[in-house]
Amino acid sequence: MPETYCIKVGVVGCGAIAQIMHFPHLKELNELFEIKAICDISSSLLNKIGKKYNIDDEYRYTDYTEFLESGIDAVFVLTEGSHAPLVSQALKAGKHVFCEKPLCFTVKEAEEIEIILKKIDKIVMIGYMKRYDPGFKYALDIINKIENPRYTQVTILHPSEQQYFDMHEVLRFNDIPKDIKEEKIQEQNRILASAVGNIEENIKYIYHDAMLSSMVHNINLIRAMFGEPIGVLSTQIWPIYSYYPTISTVLDYGENHHIILTWSYLSGVRNYIEELSVYSDSERIKAKFSSPFLKNIPTIVSQEYMQDGKLITSEVEVSYDNAFKEELRVFYQCVINNNNVITDVLDAKEDIKLLQSILAANHPKGLGGEVLQRLITSKKHE
């Protein structure tokens, strides 16, 4: 494709993150993208979004197969649940894919997508927007120069998302046919069972709603900074039987470096907190992220070190550019120039593996599926 080509985009899934971030940014980047078609199982939502973004009636679809035949170049997969079936179908239809996290629920699903990609010249980019955050990229350059990190702490205090959704007037409609709803729930439960087995319902929910839908961002950043851990030393989840817990895990990066990741759902206070801190004997780095549902709030990077007997401290606001918008610019370059995709299917697969190991380290009752195999494999290597 020529450098000046405007990619014809089709968006499947017109829910909250599409409305808050992706549709507005695609429209702002109209020299790079044209929103040509949309697809959703809610006809009412389709019509509202279609009118707002001037998408002709004939390019509003409730049928995904017909949507893929609308003359689009790339599909933005922004639905709930495992995205593997939609991604696979889009690739087989000859489309590039931008996929919101999580890519899928199981390693097997990711491997099946990898097999398809080996046969076609298309890209899949996973929407780990924090990897494209100017503040994180700035912090990563500093962290890469730290010779002996001792201790890394990642902390997330996650309030109710609805408190942020209310600020954006997210559109929702109750017109999805009951049989379609039930079919999607059954399919999701089937995939989750293959991932985690017949565990307690709250743990199953934690796996897909907390770990794969939120913690996965932090796991991805940890792996970007330090690669793969040797193993998972421990995982605690509390309160028992809660669907909205605190999860704390310790990752082993060798005898001189451990990482503690704590994710806590604390619904009442509308103040999302996410801090990533790397400590060594000679230097301290911290990146403070804002809520993903707020636009153009910079990630603040602070640094402490000694120089000539003096304590030097700095605090940098790198850029007001939005990470969601930056990742779209990167996606464009990957499609047009065939650039390397850093948040690709392999990257997502390794995130799923690590999250499964984190859950396995908690030893929940009834554990099965891929997560149990992950636990058995880790014990063999001890």
One Martini backbone bead per residue (centre of mass of N, CA, C, O) as a GRO file, in nm:
protein
  382
    1MET     BB    1   0.097   0.034   0.020
    2PRO     BB    2   0.073   0.354   0.016
    3GLU     BB    3   0.155   0.613   0.229
    4THR     BB    4  -0.137   0.769   0.148
    5TYR     BB    5  -0.316   0.558   0.246
    6CYS     BB    6  -0.655   0.482   0.333
    7ILE     BB    7  -0.780   0.289   0.568
    8LYS     BB    8  -1.029   0.049   0.563
    9VAL     BB    9  -1.258   0.029   0.829
   10GLY     BB   10  -1.377  -0.225   1.056
   11VAL     BB   11  -1.616  -0.241   1.327
   12VAL     BB   12  -1.632  -0.476   1.598
   13GLY     BB   13  -1.778  -0.343   1.842
   14CYS     BB   14  -1.973  -0.068   2.010
   15GLY     BB   15  -1.875  -0.010   2.284
   16ALA     BB   16  -1.709   0.157   2.519
   17ILE     BB   17  -1.414   0.164   2.394
   18ALA     BB   18  -1.509   0.255   2.118
   19GLN     BB   19  -1.650   0.524   2.210
   20ILE     BB   20  -1.417   0.657   2.381
   21MET     BB   21  -1.164   0.590   2.167
   22HIS     BB   22  -1.167   0.468   1.870
   23PHE     BB   23  -1.362   0.642   1.712
   24PRO     BB   24  -1.239   0.924   1.770
   25HIS     BB   25  -0.949   0.855   1.661
   26LEU     BB   26  -1.022   0.769   1.377
   27LYS     BB   27  -1.144   1.042   1.302
   28GLU     BB   28  -0.888   1.217   1.360
   29LEU     BB   29  -0.733   0.998   1.158
   30ASN     BB   30  -0.844   1.061   0.846
   31GLU     BB   31  -0.563   1.025   0.686
   32LEU     BB   32  -0.553   0.699   0.769
   33PHE     BB   33  -0.873   0.661   0.825
   34GLU     BB   34  -1.176   0.472   0.736
   35ILE     BB   35  -1.503   0.440   0.840
   36LYS     BB   36  -1.699   0.202   0.671
   37ALA     BB   37  -1.771  -0.024   0.900
   38ILE     BB   38  -2.022  -0.191   1.109
   39CYS     BB   39  -2.055  -0.421   1.405
   40ASP     BB   40  -2.351  -0.557   1.575
   41ILE     BB   41  -2.604  -0.703   1.788
   42SER     BB   42  -2.705  -0.402   1.806
   43SER     BB   43  -2.917  -0.211   1.627
   44SER     BB   44  -2.937   0.050   1.792
   45LEU     BB   45  -2.634   0.103   1.812
   46LEU     BB   46  -2.571   0.111   1.514
   47ASN     BB   47  -2.745   0.360   1.447
   48LYS     BB   48  -2.611   0.563   1.636
   49ILE     BB   49  -2.320   0.532   1.531
   50GLY     BB   50  -2.376   0.574   1.232
   51LYS     BB   51  -2.477   0.868   1.260
   52LYS     BB   52  -2.231   0.993   1.409
   53TYR     BB   53  -2.019   0.865   1.161
   54ASN     BB   54  -2.142   0.849   0.872
   55ILE     BB   55  -2.277   0.558   0.823
   56ASP     BB   56  -2.413   0.376   0.613
   57ASP     BB   57  -2.661   0.150   0.620
   58GLU     BB   58  -2.509  -0.070   0.433
   59TYR     BB   59  -2.260  -0.054   0.675
   60ARG     BB   60  -2.461  -0.205   0.878
   61TYR     BB   61  -2.398  -0.486   1.095
   62THR     BB   62  -2.501  -0.819   1.230
   63ASP     BB   63  -2.323  -0.969   1.016
   64TYR     BB   64  -1.999  -1.074   0.993
   65THR     BB   65  -1.968  -1.191   0.709
   66GLU     BB   66  -2.081  -0.945   0.557
   67PHE     BB   67  -1.884  -0.738   0.673
   68LEU     BB   68  -1.623  -0.871   0.534
   69GLU     BB   69  -1.766  -0.783   0.234
   70SER     BB   70  -1.729  -0.439   0.243
   71GLY     BB   71  -1.421  -0.343   0.156
   72ILE     BB   72  -1.216  -0.390   0.370
   73ASP     BB   73  -0.883  -0.398   0.522
   74ALA     BB   74  -0.971  -0.371   0.834
   75VAL     BB   75  -1.009  -0.505   1.169
   76PHE     BB   76  -1.186  -0.409   1.463
   77VAL     BB   77  -1.166  -0.590   1.765
   78LEU     BB   78  -1.422  -0.488   2.032
   79THR     BB   79  -1.524  -0.712   2.191
   80GLU     BB   80  -1.622  -0.945   2.390
   81GLY     BB   81  -1.420  -1.175   2.492
   82SER     BB   82  -1.317  -1.392   2.280
   83HIS     BB   83  -1.138  -1.315   1.965
   84ALA     BB   84  -1.057  -1.559   1.789
   85PRO     BB   85  -1.289  -1.607   1.581
   86LEU     BB   86  -1.279  -1.320   1.450
   87VAL     BB   87  -0.983  -1.317   1.371
   88SER     BB   88  -0.977  -1.570   1.194
   89GLN     BB   89  -1.195  -1.480   0.990
   90ALA     BB   90  -1.051  -1.222   0.897
   91LEU     BB   91  -0.795  -1.355   0.787
   92LYS     BB   92  -0.942  -1.547   0.582
   93ALA     BB   93  -1.056  -1.268   0.439
   94GLY     BB   94  -0.792  -1.069   0.417
   95LYS     BB   95  -0.737  -0.922   0.699
   96HIS     BB   96  -0.650  -0.697   0.901
   97VAL     BB   97  -0.568  -0.674   1.269
   98PHE     BB   98  -0.729  -0.518   1.541
   99CYS     BB   99  -0.696  -0.616   1.893
  100GLU     BB  100  -0.831  -0.638   2.172
  101LYS     BB  101  -0.806  -0.704   2.482
  102PRO     BB  102  -0.806  -1.008   2.472
  103LEU     BB  103  -0.739  -1.228   2.241
  104CYS     BB  104  -0.778  -1.466   2.459
  105PHE     BB  105  -0.807  -1.757   2.686
  106THR     BB  106  -0.603  -1.941   2.517
  107VAL     BB  107  -0.332  -2.092   2.383
  108LYS     BB  108  -0.467  -2.250   2.157
  109GLU     BB  109  -0.595  -2.010   2.012
  110ALA     BB  110  -0.328  -1.867   1.945
  111GLU     BB  111  -0.204  -2.101   1.780
  112GLU     BB  112  -0.421  -2.099   1.557
  113ILE     BB  113  -0.351  -1.815   1.456
  114GLU     BB  114  -0.055  -1.871   1.383
  115ILE     BB  115  -0.119  -2.069   1.156
  116ILE     BB  116  -0.263  -1.868   0.973
  117LEU     BB  117  -0.027  -1.655   0.948
  118LYS     BB  118   0.170  -1.848   0.786
  119LYS     BB  119  -0.031  -1.828   0.514
  120ILE     BB  120  -0.032  -1.507   0.548
  121ASP     BB  121  -0.008  -1.140   0.466
  122LYS     BB  122  -0.077  -1.053   0.780
  123ILE     BB  123  -0.189  -0.863   1.061
  124VAL     BB  124  -0.159  -0.866   1.428
  125MET     BB  125  -0.279  -0.633   1.674
  126ILE     BB  126  -0.251  -0.560   2.007
  127GLY     BB  127  -0.421  -0.345   2.254
  128TYR     BB  128  -0.142  -0.238   2.415
  129MET     BB  129  -0.127   0.086   2.487
  130LYS     BB  130   0.108   0.113   2.703
  131ARG     BB  131   0.344   0.053   2.498
  132TYR     BB  132   0.269   0.355   2.352
  133ASP     BB  133   0.342   0.519   2.584
  134PRO     BB  134   0.551   0.779   2.624
  135GLY     BB  135   0.619   0.732   2.925
  136PHE     BB  136   0.701   0.434   2.910
  137LYS     BB  137   0.922   0.462   2.696
  138TYR     BB  138   1.097   0.643   2.871
  139ALA     BB  139   1.128   0.447   3.112
  140LEU     BB  140   1.249   0.207   2.954
  141ASP     BB  141   1.517   0.340   2.881
  142ILE     BB  142   1.609   0.352   3.177
  143ILE     BB  143   1.568   0.056   3.270
  144ASN     BB  144   1.769  -0.072   3.056
  145LYS     BB  145   2.024   0.069   3.230
  146ILE     BB  146   1.979  -0.113   3.463
  147GLU     BB  147   2.182  -0.354   3.600
  148ASN     BB  148   2.045  -0.413   3.919
  149PRO     BB  149   1.761  -0.507   3.985
  150ARG     BB  150   1.574  -0.579   4.286
  151TYR     BB  151   1.282  -0.419   4.279
  152THR     BB  152   0.939  -0.467   4.176
  153GLN     BB  153   0.644  -0.252   4.164
  154VAL     BB  154   0.293  -0.330   4.104
  155THR     BB  155   0.006  -0.103   4.120
  156ILE     BB  156  -0.358  -0.159   4.142
  157LEU     BB  157  -0.641   0.064   4.166
  158HIS     BB  158  -0.977  -0.042   4.096
  159PRO     BB  159  -1.244   0.101   3.998
  160SER     BB  160  -1.531   0.165   3.884
  161GLU     BB  161  -1.610   0.204   3.551
  162GLN     BB  162  -1.885   0.355   3.561
  163GLN     BB  163  -1.770   0.628   3.665
  164TYR     BB  164  -1.643   0.680   3.375
  165PHE     BB  165  -1.875   0.627   3.179
  166ASP     BB  166  -2.056   0.866   3.274
  167MET     BB  167  -1.863   1.086   3.142
  168HIS     BB  168  -1.930   0.960   2.828
  169GLU     BB  169  -2.204   0.849   2.749
  170VAL     BB  170  -2.266   0.550   2.716
  171LEU     BB  171  -2.405   0.336   2.491
  172ARG     BB  172  -2.709   0.140   2.560
  173PHE     BB  173  -2.885  -0.174   2.475
  174ASN     BB  174  -3.189  -0.400   2.510
  175ASP     BB  175  -3.180  -0.576   2.194
  176ILE     BB  176  -3.069  -0.853   2.246
  177PRO     BB  177  -3.115  -1.155   2.175
  178LYS     BB  178  -3.151  -1.418   2.385
  179ASP     BB  179  -3.016  -1.646   2.214
  180ILE     BB  180  -2.749  -1.495   2.169
  181LYS     BB  181  -2.667  -1.459   2.458
  182GLU     BB  182  -2.664  -1.762   2.538
  183GLU     BB  183  -2.459  -1.853   2.326
  184LYS     BB  184  -2.222  -1.675   2.430
  185ILE     BB  185  -2.209  -1.788   2.716
  186GLN     BB  186  -2.157  -2.085   2.640
  187GLU     BB  187  -1.895  -2.033   2.482
  188GLN     BB  188  -1.737  -1.902   2.710
  189ASN     BB  189  -1.757  -2.143   2.910
  190ARG     BB  190  -1.612  -2.346   2.732
  191ILE     BB  191  -1.339  -2.198   2.715
  192LEU     BB  192  -1.290  -2.168   3.020
  193ALA     BB  193  -1.282  -2.472   3.081
  194SER     BB  194  -1.026  -2.521   2.901
  195ALA     BB  195  -0.852  -2.334   3.089
  196VAL     BB  196  -0.964  -2.404   3.421
  197GLY     BB  197  -1.214  -2.561   3.459
  198ASN     BB  198  -1.404  -2.655   3.767
  199ILE     BB  199  -1.420  -2.392   3.913
  200GLU     BB  200  -1.501  -2.144   4.073
  201GLU     BB  201  -1.684  -1.884   3.959
  202ASN     BB  202  -1.504  -1.653   4.071
  203ILE     BB  203  -1.236  -1.753   3.944
  204LYS     BB  204  -1.329  -1.750   3.655
  205TYR     BB  205  -1.389  -1.447   3.655
  206ILE     BB  206  -1.106  -1.351   3.732
  207TYR     BB  207  -0.958  -1.457   3.486
  208HIS     BB  208  -1.127  -1.282   3.264
  209ASP     BB  209  -1.180  -0.995   3.415
  210ALA     BB  210  -0.903  -0.935   3.560
  211MET     BB  211  -0.663  -1.069   3.415
  212LEU     BB  212  -0.736  -1.051   3.096
  213SER     BB  213  -0.866  -0.741   3.117
  214SER     BB  214  -0.618  -0.603   3.306
  215MET     BB  215  -0.348  -0.740   3.407
  216VAL     BB  216  -0.228  -0.787   3.122
  217HIS     BB  217  -0.093  -0.512   3.096
  218ASN     BB  218   0.123  -0.557   3.325
  219ILE     BB  219   0.247  -0.812   3.214
  220ASN     BB  220   0.339  -0.684   2.948
  221LEU     BB  221   0.531  -0.476   3.079
  222ILE     BB  222   0.714  -0.670   3.230
  223ARG     BB  223   0.810  -0.824   2.975
  224ALA     BB  224   0.927  -0.571   2.833
  225MET     BB  225   1.145  -0.521   3.057
  226PHE     BB  226   1.236  -0.856   3.154
  227GLY     BB  227   1.076  -1.075   3.046
  228GLU     BB  228   1.091  -1.390   3.153
  229PRO     BB  229   1.023  -1.570   3.410
  230ILE     BB  230   1.107  -1.835   3.601
  231GLY     BB  231   0.856  -1.776   3.802
  232VAL     BB  232   0.601  -1.847   4.047
  233LEU     BB  233   0.594  -1.809   4.391
  234SER     BB  234   0.308  -1.647   4.430
  235THR     BB  235  -0.060  -1.647   4.513
  236GLN     BB  236  -0.307  -1.411   4.616
  237ILE     BB  237  -0.667  -1.433   4.706
  238TRP     BB  238  -0.885  -1.162   4.808
  239PRO     BB  239  -1.153  -1.251   4.910
  240ILE     BB  240  -1.323  -1.515   4.962
  241TYR     BB  241  -1.552  -1.548   4.694
  242SER     BB  242  -1.475  -1.313   4.530
  243TYR     BB  243  -1.523  -1.108   4.231
  244TYR     BB  244  -1.362  -0.847   4.379
  245PRO     BB  245  -1.038  -0.847   4.427
  246THR     BB  246  -0.725  -0.934   4.554
  247ILE     BB  247  -0.408  -0.953   4.376
  248SER     BB  248  -0.100  -1.133   4.465
  249THR     BB  249   0.227  -1.149   4.309
  250VAL     BB  250   0.535  -1.345   4.266
  251LEU     BB  251   0.819  -1.288   4.067
  252ASP     BB  252   1.091  -1.470   3.921
  253TYR     BB  253   1.425  -1.302   3.844
  254GLY     BB  254   1.595  -1.416   4.057
  255GLU     BB  255   1.796  -1.375   4.340
  256ASN     BB  256   1.798  -1.033   4.277
  257HIS     BB  257   1.484  -1.047   4.150
  258HIS     BB  258   1.164  -0.919   4.228
  259ILE     BB  259   0.804  -0.925   4.159
  260ILE     BB  260   0.527  -0.719   4.262
  261LEU     BB  261   0.182  -0.786   4.198
  262THR     BB  262  -0.101  -0.558   4.254
  263TRP     BB  263  -0.455  -0.619   4.236
  264SER     BB  264  -0.732  -0.388   4.316
  265TYR     BB  265  -1.074  -0.388   4.390
  266LEU     BB  266  -1.200  -0.045   4.447
  267SER     BB  267  -1.501   0.097   4.382
  268GLY     BB  268  -1.571   0.381   4.542
  269VAL     BB  269  -1.313   0.535   4.426
  270ARG     BB  270  -1.255   0.785   4.175
  271ASN     BB  271  -0.924   0.652   4.160
  272TYR     BB  272  -0.700   0.561   3.951
  273ILE     BB  273  -0.424   0.332   4.021
  274GLU     BB  274  -0.090   0.329   3.858
  275GLU     BB  275   0.220   0.168   3.952
  276LEU     BB  276   0.570   0.169   3.843
  277SER     BB  277   0.850   0.019   4.016
  278VAL     BB  278   1.214   0.060   4.011
  279TYR     BB  279   1.475  -0.097   4.208
  280SER     BB  280   1.795  -0.002   4.314
  281ASP     BB  281   2.090   0.082   4.471
  282SER     BB  282   2.111   0.361   4.262
  283GLU     BB  283   1.794   0.348   4.165
  284ARG     BB  284   1.470   0.523   4.093
  285ILE     BB  285   1.161   0.421   3.930
  286LYS     BB  286   0.852   0.594   3.820
  287ALA     BB  287   0.522   0.509   3.694
  288LYS     BB  288   0.222   0.712   3.635
  289PHE     BB  289  -0.098   0.620   3.565
  290SER     BB  290  -0.388   0.670   3.423
  291SER     BB  291  -0.683   0.639   3.327
  292PRO     BB  292  -0.802   0.481   3.037
  293PHE     BB  293  -1.073   0.691   3.040
  294LEU     BB  294  -0.859   0.917   3.000
  295LYS     BB  295  -0.755   1.196   2.823
  296ASN     BB  296  -0.442   1.337   2.801
  297ILE     BB  297  -0.293   1.198   3.044
  298PRO     BB  298   0.002   1.190   3.174
  299THR     BB  299   0.276   1.005   3.225
  300ILE     BB  300   0.464   0.987   3.519
  301VAL     BB  301   0.821   1.033   3.559
  302SER     BB  302   1.039   0.920   3.812
  303GLN     BB  303   1.367   1.010   3.967
  304GLU     BB  304   1.643   0.854   4.159
  305TYR     BB  305   1.975   0.986   4.256
  306MET     BB  306   2.322   1.001   4.290
  307GLN     BB  307   2.535   1.315   4.298
  308ASP     BB  308   2.791   1.424   4.458
  309GLY     BB  309   2.615   1.367   4.734
  310LYS     BB  310   2.343   1.409   4.580
  311LEU     BB  311   2.000   1.429   4.556
  312ILE     BB  312   1.828   1.331   4.265
  313THR     BB  313   1.530   1.474   4.126
  314SER     BB  314   1.258   1.375   3.900
  315GLU     BB  315   0.984   1.505   3.679
  316VAL     BB  316   0.806   1.366   3.394
  317GLU     BB  317   0.619   1.499   3.114
  318VAL     BB  318   0.631   1.381   2.807
  319SER     BB  319   0.311   1.358   2.713
  320TYR     BB  320  -0.031   1.417   2.572
  321ASP     BB  321  -0.042   1.171   2.425
  322ASN     BB  322  -0.242   0.913   2.334
  323ALA     BB  323  -0.214   0.576   2.347
  324PHE     BB  324  -0.449   0.499   2.159
  325LYS     BB  325  -0.348   0.679   1.924
  326GLU     BB  326  -0.059   0.569   1.892
  327GLU     BB  327  -0.137   0.274   1.813
  328LEU     BB  328  -0.270   0.357   1.543
  329ARG     BB  329  -0.017   0.465   1.407
  330VAL     BB  330   0.133   0.197   1.420
  331PHE     BB  331  -0.066   0.025   1.263
  332TYR     BB  332  -0.041   0.176   1.001
  333GLN     BB  333   0.265   0.118   0.954
  334CYS     BB  334   0.236  -0.192   0.952
  335VAL     BB  335   0.055  -0.204   0.701
  336ILE     BB  336   0.207  -0.019   0.493
  337ASN     BB  337   0.531  -0.116   0.582
  338ASN     BB  338   0.563  -0.387   0.738
  339ASN     BB  339   0.602  -0.363   1.026
  340ASN     BB  340   0.684  -0.450   1.327
  341VAL     BB  341   0.508  -0.629   1.575
  342ILE     BB  342   0.511  -0.614   1.924
  343THR     BB  343   0.188  -0.674   1.967
  344ASP     BB  344   0.141  -0.984   1.922
  345VAL     BB  345   0.049  -1.308   1.937
  346LEU     BB  346   0.292  -1.404   2.098
  347ASP     BB  347   0.269  -1.197   2.322
  348ALA     BB  348  -0.016  -1.286   2.414
  349LYS     BB  349   0.053  -1.581   2.475
  350GLU     BB  350   0.257  -1.520   2.706
  351ASP     BB  351   0.054  -1.381   2.887
  352ILE     BB  352  -0.132  -1.622   2.930
  353LYS     BB  353   0.073  -1.811   3.054
  354LEU     BB  354   0.137  -1.633   3.302
  355LEU     BB  355  -0.151  -1.610   3.413
  356GLN     BB  356  -0.183  -1.913   3.455
  357SER     BB  357   0.051  -1.937   3.659
  358ILE     BB  358  -0.069  -1.746   3.867
  359LEU     BB  359  -0.324  -1.910   3.923
  360ALA     BB  360  -0.186  -2.182   3.993
  361ALA     BB  361  -0.036  -2.063   4.255
  362ASN     BB  362  -0.326  -2.070   4.417
  363HIS     BB  363  -0.475  -2.347   4.414
  364PRO     BB  364  -0.754  -2.404   4.307
  365LYS     BB  365  -1.034  -2.561   4.320
  366GLY     BB  366  -1.081  -2.756   4.028
  367LEU     BB  367  -0.846  -2.751   3.860
  368GLY     BB  368  -0.789  -2.711   3.499
  369GLY     BB  369  -0.674  -2.749   3.208
  370GLU     BB  370  -0.424  -2.543   3.120
  371VAL     BB  371  -0.350  -2.460   3.413
  372LEU     BB  372  -0.282  -2.739   3.520
  373GLN     BB  373  -0.055  -2.793   3.315
  374ARG     BB  374   0.118  -2.559   3.415
  375LEU     BB  375   0.161  -2.676   3.701
  376ILE     BB  376   0.288  -2.946   3.624
  377THR     BB  377   0.525  -2.828   3.464
  378SER     BB  378   0.652  -2.657   3.694
  379LYS     BB  379   0.711  -2.903   3.884
  380LYS     BB  380   0.911  -3.049   3.690
  381HIS     BB  381   1.121  -2.786   3.709
  382GLU     BB  382   1.196  -2.791   4.029
   0.00000   0.00000   0.00000
